[in-house]
Amino acid sequence: MSRVCELTGKKAMVGNNVSHAKNRTKRTFDANLMKKRFFVPGEEKWITLKVSTSALKTINKIGIVAMLKDARSKGFIK
């Protein structure tokens, strides 16, 4: 499975490793993802999502129901 946040769509970025001699080689900056279980009160069930840590902070702020609604409207989840 790809390393993409299921709620925000965050994924890996591409950049450079830069040595002391300024030599540049390609590298990827992976998103900080965690597998987390959430209880959705409206559906009365637990769901497991792969979410970024910034998405976890947003869930703590606005709630899982609002975050799922926003992700569905943006097309990240069905």
Stockholm file with secondary structure:
# STOCKHOLM 1.0

chainA/1-78         MSRVCELTGKKAMVGNNVSHAKNRTKRTFDANLMKKRFFVPGEEKWITLKVSTSALKTINKIGIVAMLKDARSKGFIK
#=GR chainA/1-78 SS CCCCCTTTCCCCEEEEEECTTCCEEEEEECCCEEEEEEEETTTTEEEEEEEEHHHHHHHHHHCHHHHHHHHHHHTSCC
#=GC SS_cons        CCCCCTTTCCCCEEEEEECTTCCEEEEEECCCEEEEEEEETTTTEEEEEEEEHHHHHHHHHHCHHHHHHHHHHHTSCC
//
